[in-house]
Amino acid sequence: MNQLDGLADDADVLFVLTTNRPDILEPALAARPGRVDLVVEMPIPDAAGRGRLIELYARGMTLDGIDLDRLVERTDGASPAYIKELLRKAALFAALAGSADKVGQQHMDDAMTELEAGGELAKRIVGFGSAGFVPPSPSVGPMRPAGFPEVRR
């Protein structure tokens, strides 16, 4: 933060900050004028947008027996980053199962289950998703995986 204050007025520096969790941003970012000049909120994609994102992120994958309409419905409320991670995880599960050339419904379901729970890695590192986990302040309420605020089945 101090370095942002020390830049000369004629410095050509652009910072792009992104987050799926604006509720836990450092308050100092907005406390002083000039630190954040423009805030652009990107809305969560609608069903058509999620369908296009699935097509985009599934490029190069063979989706075998996956009900795309159901997948679009199940990802209601998901961010583009979440959809990308969902497809990446499904491809990883397919590869681990020995079918790297085809991603099936079970791989997609396994990826969705893991992401809904916060991911095994997050559980191992900080206990995310476990009964004893308490979100760090200033977050309030149950912490959901970024970009996926509500579990839908």
PyMOL commands that place a pseudoatom at each C-alpha (Angstrom):
pseudoatom trace, name=CA, resn=MET, resi=1, chain=A, elem=C, hetatm=0, pos=[0.000, 0.000, 0.000]
pseudoatom trace, name=CA, resn=ASN, resi=2, chain=A, elem=C, hetatm=0, pos=[2.836, 2.396, 0.785]
pseudoatom trace, name=CA, resn=GLN, resi=3, chain=A, elem=C, hetatm=0, pos=[4.299, 1.911, -2.684]
pseudoatom trace, name=CA, resn=LEU, resi=4, chain=A, elem=C, hetatm=0, pos=[1.006, 2.978, -4.261]
pseudoatom trace, name=CA, resn=ASP, resi=5, chain=A, elem=C, hetatm=0, pos=[1.229, 6.261, -2.365]
pseudoatom trace, name=CA, resn=GLY, resi=6, chain=A, elem=C, hetatm=0, pos=[4.834, 6.859, -3.437]
pseudoatom trace, name=CA, resn=LEU, resi=7, chain=A, elem=C, hetatm=0, pos=[4.293, 6.881, -7.201]
pseudoatom trace, name=CA, resn=ALA, resi=8, chain=A, elem=C, hetatm=0, pos=[4.819, 10.164, -9.019]
pseudoatom trace, name=CA, resn=ASP, resi=9, chain=A, elem=C, hetatm=0, pos=[1.787, 11.762, -10.658]
pseudoatom trace, name=CA, resn=ASP, resi=10, chain=A, elem=C, hetatm=0, pos=[3.232, 11.183, -14.118]
pseudoatom trace, name=CA, resn=ALA, resi=11, chain=A, elem=C, hetatm=0, pos=[3.990, 7.461, -13.601]
pseudoatom trace, name=CA, resn=ASP, resi=12, chain=A, elem=C, hetatm=0, pos=[2.433, 5.163, -16.187]
pseudoatom trace, name=CA, resn=VAL, resi=13, chain=A, elem=C, hetatm=0, pos=[1.503, 2.292, -13.889]
pseudoatom trace, name=CA, resn=LEU, resi=14, chain=A, elem=C, hetatm=0, pos=[-1.671, 0.255, -14.086]
pseudoatom trace, name=CA, resn=PHE, resi=15, chain=A, elem=C, hetatm=0, pos=[-2.734, -2.227, -11.428]
pseudoatom trace, name=CA, resn=VAL, resi=16, chain=A, elem=C, hetatm=0, pos=[-5.549, -4.638, -12.148]
pseudoatom trace, name=CA, resn=LEU, resi=17, chain=A, elem=C, hetatm=0, pos=[-7.033, -6.230, -9.049]
pseudoatom trace, name=CA, resn=THR, resi=18, chain=A, elem=C, hetatm=0, pos=[-9.518, -9.091, -9.309]
pseudoatom trace, name=CA, resn=THR, resi=19, chain=A, elem=C, hetatm=0, pos=[-11.405, -11.052, -6.697]
pseudoatom trace, name=CA, resn=ASN, resi=20, chain=A, elem=C, hetatm=0, pos=[-14.377, -13.314, -6.251]
pseudoatom trace, name=CA, resn=ARG, resi=21, chain=A, elem=C, hetatm=0, pos=[-14.545, -12.269, -2.595]
pseudoatom trace, name=CA, resn=PRO, resi=22, chain=A, elem=C, hetatm=0, pos=[-14.891, -8.471, -2.368]
pseudoatom trace, name=CA, resn=ASP, resi=23, chain=A, elem=C, hetatm=0, pos=[-16.335, -8.883, 1.126]
pseudoatom trace, name=CA, resn=ILE, resi=24, chain=A, elem=C, hetatm=0, pos=[-12.892, -9.757, 2.526]
pseudoatom trace, name=CA, resn=LEU, resi=25, chain=A, elem=C, hetatm=0, pos=[-10.748, -7.182, 0.712]
pseudoatom trace, name=CA, resn=GLU, resi=26, chain=A, elem=C, hetatm=0, pos=[-8.274, -5.153, 2.718]
pseudoatom trace, name=CA, resn=PRO, resi=27, chain=A, elem=C, hetatm=0, pos=[-10.176, -2.049, 3.894]
pseudoatom trace, name=CA, resn=ALA, resi=28, chain=A, elem=C, hetatm=0, pos=[-7.108, 0.124, 3.182]
pseudoatom trace, name=CA, resn=LEU, resi=29, chain=A, elem=C, hetatm=0, pos=[-7.712, -0.372, -0.549]
pseudoatom trace, name=CA, resn=ALA, resi=30, chain=A, elem=C, hetatm=0, pos=[-10.776, 1.845, -0.438]
pseudoatom trace, name=CA, resn=ALA, resi=31, chain=A, elem=C, hetatm=0, pos=[-9.947, 3.986, 2.589]
pseudoatom trace, name=CA, resn=ARG, resi=32, chain=A, elem=C, hetatm=0, pos=[-7.913, 6.638, 0.747]
pseudoatom trace, name=CA, resn=PRO, resi=33, chain=A, elem=C, hetatm=0, pos=[-8.801, 8.404, -2.490]
pseudoatom trace, name=CA, resn=GLY, resi=34, chain=A, elem=C, hetatm=0, pos=[-6.789, 7.483, -5.561]
pseudoatom trace, name=CA, resn=ARG, resi=35, chain=A, elem=C, hetatm=0, pos=[-5.956, 3.930, -4.584]
pseudoatom trace, name=CA, resn=VAL, resi=36, chain=A, elem=C, hetatm=0, pos=[-8.785, 2.424, -6.588]
pseudoatom trace, name=CA, resn=ASP, resi=37, chain=A, elem=C, hetatm=0, pos=[-9.918, 4.714, -9.387]
pseudoatom trace, name=CA, resn=LEU, resi=38, chain=A, elem=C, hetatm=0, pos=[-12.380, 2.425, -11.107]
pseudoatom trace, name=CA, resn=VAL, resi=39, chain=A, elem=C, hetatm=0, pos=[-14.371, -0.565, -9.910]
pseudoatom trace, name=CA, resn=VAL, resi=40, chain=A, elem=C, hetatm=0, pos=[-15.942, -2.787, -12.537]
pseudoatom trace, name=CA, resn=GLU, resi=41, chain=A, elem=C, hetatm=0, pos=[-18.233, -5.524, -11.334]
pseudoatom trace, name=CA, resn=MET, resi=42, chain=A, elem=C, hetatm=0, pos=[-18.585, -8.470, -13.658]
pseudoatom trace, name=CA, resn=PRO, resi=43, chain=A, elem=C, hetatm=0, pos=[-21.947, -10.144, -13.118]
pseudoatom trace, name=CA, resn=ILE, resi=44, chain=A, elem=C, hetatm=0, pos=[-22.231, -13.881, -12.640]
pseudoatom trace, name=CA, resn=PRO, resi=45, chain=A, elem=C, hetatm=0, pos=[-23.044, -15.422, -16.044]
pseudoatom trace, name=CA, resn=ASP, resi=46, chain=A, elem=C, hetatm=0, pos=[-26.589, -16.435, -16.884]
pseudoatom trace, name=CA, resn=ALA, resi=47, chain=A, elem=C, hetatm=0, pos=[-27.456, -19.885, -18.268]
pseudoatom trace, name=CA, resn=ALA, resi=48, chain=A, elem=C, hetatm=0, pos=[-26.499, -18.955, -21.840]
pseudoatom trace, name=CA, resn=GLY, resi=49, chain=A, elem=C, hetatm=0, pos=[-23.199, -17.505, -20.627]
pseudoatom trace, name=CA, resn=ARG, resi=50, chain=A, elem=C, hetatm=0, pos=[-22.427, -20.594, -18.551]
pseudoatom trace, name=CA, resn=GLY, resi=51, chain=A, elem=C, hetatm=0, pos=[-23.128, -22.777, -21.573]
pseudoatom trace, name=CA, resn=ARG, resi=52, chain=A, elem=C, hetatm=0, pos=[-20.709, -20.748, -23.689]
pseudoatom trace, name=CA, resn=LEU, resi=53, chain=A, elem=C, hetatm=0, pos=[-18.091, -20.879, -20.920]
pseudoatom trace, name=CA, resn=ILE, resi=54, chain=A, elem=C, hetatm=0, pos=[-18.437, -24.665, -20.698]
pseudoatom trace, name=CA, resn=GLU, resi=55, chain=A, elem=C, hetatm=0, pos=[-17.937, -24.897, -24.465]
pseudoatom trace, name=CA, resn=LEU, resi=56, chain=A, elem=C, hetatm=0, pos=[-14.916, -22.596, -24.250]
pseudoatom trace, name=CA, resn=TYR, resi=57, chain=A, elem=C, hetatm=0, pos=[-13.218, -24.366, -21.362]
pseudoatom trace, name=CA, resn=ALA, resi=58, chain=A, elem=C, hetatm=0, pos=[-14.043, -27.846, -22.722]
pseudoatom trace, name=CA, resn=ARG, resi=59, chain=A, elem=C, hetatm=0, pos=[-12.246, -27.127, -25.987]
pseudoatom trace, name=CA, resn=GLY, resi=60, chain=A, elem=C, hetatm=0, pos=[-9.992, -30.075, -26.753]
pseudoatom trace, name=CA, resn=MET, resi=61, chain=A, elem=C, hetatm=0, pos=[-11.912, -32.395, -24.396]
pseudoatom trace, name=CA, resn=THR, resi=62, chain=A, elem=C, hetatm=0, pos=[-14.315, -35.115, -25.450]
pseudoatom trace, name=CA, resn=LEU, resi=63, chain=A, elem=C, hetatm=0, pos=[-17.350, -34.845, -23.174]
pseudoatom trace, name=CA, resn=ASP, resi=64, chain=A, elem=C, hetatm=0, pos=[-18.792, -38.354, -23.186]
pseudoatom trace, name=CA, resn=GLY, resi=65, chain=A, elem=C, hetatm=0, pos=[-22.388, -38.757, -22.026]
pseudoatom trace, name=CA, resn=ILE, resi=66, chain=A, elem=C, hetatm=0, pos=[-22.499, -35.462, -20.140]
pseudoatom trace, name=CA, resn=ASP, resi=67, chain=A, elem=C, hetatm=0, pos=[-25.885, -33.779, -19.972]
pseudoatom trace, name=CA, resn=LEU, resi=68, chain=A, elem=C, hetatm=0, pos=[-24.821, -30.208, -20.781]
pseudoatom trace, name=CA, resn=ASP, resi=69, chain=A, elem=C, hetatm=0, pos=[-28.236, -28.735, -19.913]
pseudoatom trace, name=CA, resn=ARG, resi=70, chain=A, elem=C, hetatm=0, pos=[-28.023, -30.328, -16.464]
pseudoatom trace, name=CA, resn=LEU, resi=71, chain=A, elem=C, hetatm=0, pos=[-24.441, -29.100, -16.057]
pseudoatom trace, name=CA, resn=VAL, resi=72, chain=A, elem=C, hetatm=0, pos=[-25.496, -25.550, -16.945]
pseudoatom trace, name=CA, resn=GLU, resi=73, chain=A, elem=C, hetatm=0, pos=[-28.318, -25.800, -14.391]
pseudoatom trace, name=CA, resn=ARG, resi=74, chain=A, elem=C, hetatm=0, pos=[-26.028, -27.202, -11.678]
pseudoatom trace, name=CA, resn=THR, resi=75, chain=A, elem=C, hetatm=0, pos=[-23.569, -24.338, -12.137]
pseudoatom trace, name=CA, resn=ASP, resi=76, chain=A, elem=C, hetatm=0, pos=[-26.178, -21.635, -11.535]
pseudoatom trace, name=CA, resn=GLY, resi=77, chain=A, elem=C, hetatm=0, pos=[-24.454, -18.895, -9.523]
pseudoatom trace, name=CA, resn=ALA, resi=78, chain=A, elem=C, hetatm=0, pos=[-20.956, -20.018, -10.558]
pseudoatom trace, name=CA, resn=SER, resi=79, chain=A, elem=C, hetatm=0, pos=[-18.224, -17.638, -11.660]
pseudoatom trace, name=CA, resn=PRO, resi=80, chain=A, elem=C, hetatm=0, pos=[-16.274, -18.195, -14.888]
pseudoatom trace, name=CA, resn=ALA, resi=81, chain=A, elem=C, hetatm=0, pos=[-13.235, -19.164, -12.788]
pseudoatom trace, name=CA, resn=TYR, resi=82, chain=A, elem=C, hetatm=0, pos=[-15.271, -21.831, -11.008]
pseudoatom trace, name=CA, resn=ILE, resi=83, chain=A, elem=C, hetatm=0, pos=[-16.532, -23.276, -14.311]
pseudoatom trace, name=CA, resn=LYS, resi=84, chain=A, elem=C, hetatm=0, pos=[-12.982, -23.386, -15.653]
pseudoatom trace, name=CA, resn=GLU, resi=85, chain=A, elem=C, hetatm=0, pos=[-11.768, -25.173, -12.520]
pseudoatom trace, name=CA, resn=LEU, resi=86, chain=A, elem=C, hetatm=0, pos=[-14.710, -27.598, -12.682]
pseudoatom trace, name=CA, resn=LEU, resi=87, chain=A, elem=C, hetatm=0, pos=[-13.755, -28.664, -16.195]
pseudoatom trace, name=CA, resn=ARG, resi=88, chain=A, elem=C, hetatm=0, pos=[-10.052, -28.821, -15.319]
pseudoatom trace, name=CA, resn=LYS, resi=89, chain=A, elem=C, hetatm=0, pos=[-10.796, -31.054, -12.328]
pseudoatom trace, name=CA, resn=ALA, resi=90, chain=A, elem=C, hetatm=0, pos=[-13.108, -33.288, -14.379]
pseudoatom trace, name=CA, resn=ALA, resi=91, chain=A, elem=C, hetatm=0, pos=[-10.331, -33.753, -16.955]
pseudoatom trace, name=CA, resn=LEU, resi=92, chain=A, elem=C, hetatm=0, pos=[-7.895, -34.556, -14.133]
pseudoatom trace, name=CA, resn=PHE, resi=93, chain=A, elem=C, hetatm=0, pos=[-10.274, -37.181, -12.695]
pseudoatom trace, name=CA, resn=ALA, resi=94, chain=A, elem=C, hetatm=0, pos=[-10.652, -38.682, -16.187]
pseudoatom trace, name=CA, resn=ALA, resi=95, chain=A, elem=C, hetatm=0, pos=[-6.870, -38.856, -16.600]
pseudoatom trace, name=CA, resn=LEU, resi=96, chain=A, elem=C, hetatm=0, pos=[-6.438, -40.463, -13.180]
pseudoatom trace, name=CA, resn=ALA, resi=97, chain=A, elem=C, hetatm=0, pos=[-9.093, -43.029, -14.125]
pseudoatom trace, name=CA, resn=GLY, resi=98, chain=A, elem=C, hetatm=0, pos=[-7.168, -43.891, -17.283]
pseudoatom trace, name=CA, resn=SER, resi=99, chain=A, elem=C, hetatm=0, pos=[-9.571, -42.277, -19.739]
pseudoatom trace, name=CA, resn=ALA, resi=100, chain=A, elem=C, hetatm=0, pos=[-7.692, -39.091, -20.530]
pseudoatom trace, name=CA, resn=ASP, resi=101, chain=A, elem=C, hetatm=0, pos=[-9.308, -38.900, -23.967]
pseudoatom trace, name=CA, resn=LYS, resi=102, chain=A, elem=C, hetatm=0, pos=[-12.892, -38.792, -22.618]
pseudoatom trace, name=CA, resn=VAL, resi=103, chain=A, elem=C, hetatm=0, pos=[-14.440, -36.905, -19.714]
pseudoatom trace, name=CA, resn=GLY, resi=104, chain=A, elem=C, hetatm=0, pos=[-17.579, -38.671, -18.506]
pseudoatom trace, name=CA, resn=GLN, resi=105, chain=A, elem=C, hetatm=0, pos=[-20.487, -37.770, -16.248]
pseudoatom trace, name=CA, resn=GLN, resi=106, chain=A, elem=C, hetatm=0, pos=[-18.880, -39.490, -13.245]
pseudoatom trace, name=CA, resn=HIS, resi=107, chain=A, elem=C, hetatm=0, pos=[-15.719, -37.398, -13.670]
pseudoatom trace, name=CA, resn=MET, resi=108, chain=A, elem=C, hetatm=0, pos=[-17.829, -34.238, -13.829]
pseudoatom trace, name=CA, resn=ASP, resi=109, chain=A, elem=C, hetatm=0, pos=[-19.859, -35.297, -10.769]
pseudoatom trace, name=CA, resn=ASP, resi=110, chain=A, elem=C, hetatm=0, pos=[-16.673, -36.059, -8.819]
pseudoatom trace, name=CA, resn=ALA, resi=111, chain=A, elem=C, hetatm=0, pos=[-15.223, -32.653, -9.748]
pseudoatom trace, name=CA, resn=MET, resi=112, chain=A, elem=C, hetatm=0, pos=[-18.449, -30.900, -8.709]
pseudoatom trace, name=CA, resn=THR, resi=113, chain=A, elem=C, hetatm=0, pos=[-18.514, -32.778, -5.394]
pseudoatom trace, name=CA, resn=GLU, resi=114, chain=A, elem=C, hetatm=0, pos=[-14.932, -31.843, -4.599]
pseudoatom trace, name=CA, resn=LEU, resi=115, chain=A, elem=C, hetatm=0, pos=[-15.403, -28.184, -5.525]
pseudoatom trace, name=CA, resn=GLU, resi=116, chain=A, elem=C, hetatm=0, pos=[-18.645, -27.934, -3.549]
pseudoatom trace, name=CA, resn=ALA, resi=117, chain=A, elem=C, hetatm=0, pos=[-16.748, -29.131, -0.494]
pseudoatom trace, name=CA, resn=GLY, resi=118, chain=A, elem=C, hetatm=0, pos=[-13.948, -26.630, -1.025]
pseudoatom trace, name=CA, resn=GLY, resi=119, chain=A, elem=C, hetatm=0, pos=[-11.422, -29.042, -2.453]
pseudoatom trace, name=CA, resn=GLU, resi=120, chain=A, elem=C, hetatm=0, pos=[-9.271, -31.641, -0.774]
pseudoatom trace, name=CA, resn=LEU, resi=121, chain=A, elem=C, hetatm=0, pos=[-6.159, -29.472, -0.940]
pseudoatom trace, name=CA, resn=ALA, resi=122, chain=A, elem=C, hetatm=0, pos=[-7.876, -26.639, 0.908]
pseudoatom trace, name=CA, resn=LYS, resi=123, chain=A, elem=C, hetatm=0, pos=[-9.088, -29.100, 3.527]
pseudoatom trace, name=CA, resn=ARG, resi=124, chain=A, elem=C, hetatm=0, pos=[-5.582, -30.412, 4.105]
pseudoatom trace, name=CA, resn=ILE, resi=125, chain=A, elem=C, hetatm=0, pos=[-3.997, -26.966, 4.248]
pseudoatom trace, name=CA, resn=VAL, resi=126, chain=A, elem=C, hetatm=0, pos=[-6.445, -24.943, 6.341]
pseudoatom trace, name=CA, resn=GLY, resi=127, chain=A, elem=C, hetatm=0, pos=[-9.295, -27.254, 7.262]
pseudoatom trace, name=CA, resn=PHE, resi=128, chain=A, elem=C, hetatm=0, pos=[-11.660, -25.603, 4.763]
pseudoatom trace, name=CA, resn=GLY, resi=129, chain=A, elem=C, hetatm=0, pos=[-14.916, -27.526, 4.622]
pseudoatom trace, name=CA, resn=SER, resi=130, chain=A, elem=C, hetatm=0, pos=[-14.307, -29.369, 7.883]
pseudoatom trace, name=CA, resn=ALA, resi=131, chain=A, elem=C, hetatm=0, pos=[-16.661, -29.072, 10.833]
pseudoatom trace, name=CA, resn=GLY, resi=132, chain=A, elem=C, hetatm=0, pos=[-14.137, -27.187, 12.968]
pseudoatom trace, name=CA, resn=PHE, resi=133, chain=A, elem=C, hetatm=0, pos=[-13.204, -24.610, 10.356]
pseudoatom trace, name=CA, resn=VAL, resi=134, chain=A, elem=C, hetatm=0, pos=[-14.024, -20.978, 11.156]
pseudoatom trace, name=CA, resn=PRO, resi=135, chain=A, elem=C, hetatm=0, pos=[-13.628, -18.482, 8.288]
pseudoatom trace, name=CA, resn=PRO, resi=136, chain=A, elem=C, hetatm=0, pos=[-11.040, -15.772, 8.948]
pseudoatom trace, name=CA, resn=SER, resi=137, chain=A, elem=C, hetatm=0, pos=[-12.296, -12.329, 9.892]
pseudoatom trace, name=CA, resn=PRO, resi=138, chain=A, elem=C, hetatm=0, pos=[-13.832, -10.164, 8.398]
pseudoatom trace, name=CA, resn=SER, resi=139, chain=A, elem=C, hetatm=0, pos=[-15.776, -12.848, 6.505]
pseudoatom trace, name=CA, resn=VAL, resi=140, chain=A, elem=C, hetatm=0, pos=[-19.211, -13.590, 7.879]
pseudoatom trace, name=CA, resn=GLY, resi=141, chain=A, elem=C, hetatm=0, pos=[-21.360, -16.639, 7.406]
pseudoatom trace, name=CA, resn=PRO, resi=142, chain=A, elem=C, hetatm=0, pos=[-20.313, -19.936, 5.946]
pseudoatom trace, name=CA, resn=MET, resi=143, chain=A, elem=C, hetatm=0, pos=[-17.405, -19.611, 3.556]
pseudoatom trace, name=CA, resn=ARG, resi=144, chain=A, elem=C, hetatm=0, pos=[-18.199, -21.124, 0.179]
pseudoatom trace, name=CA, resn=PRO, resi=145, chain=A, elem=C, hetatm=0, pos=[-15.698, -21.802, -2.583]
pseudoatom trace, name=CA, resn=ALA, resi=146, chain=A, elem=C, hetatm=0, pos=[-15.031, -18.540, -4.392]
pseudoatom trace, name=CA, resn=GLY, resi=147, chain=A, elem=C, hetatm=0, pos=[-17.515, -17.861, -7.141]
pseudoatom trace, name=CA, resn=PHE, resi=148, chain=A, elem=C, hetatm=0, pos=[-19.939, -20.600, -6.142]
pseudoatom trace, name=CA, resn=PRO, resi=149, chain=A, elem=C, hetatm=0, pos=[-22.090, -19.204, -3.337]
pseudoatom trace, name=CA, resn=GLU, resi=150, chain=A, elem=C, hetatm=0, pos=[-24.804, -21.832, -3.240]
pseudoatom trace, name=CA, resn=VAL, resi=151, chain=A, elem=C, hetatm=0, pos=[-24.867, -25.593, -3.760]
pseudoatom trace, name=CA, resn=ARG, resi=152, chain=A, elem=C, hetatm=0, pos=[-27.516, -26.654, -6.258]
pseudoatom trace, name=CA, resn=ARG, resi=153, chain=A, elem=C, hetatm=0, pos=[-28.336, -30.225, -7.212]
for i in range(1, 153): cmd.bond("trace and resi %d" % i, "trace and resi %d" % (i + 1))
show_as sticks, trace
zoom trace
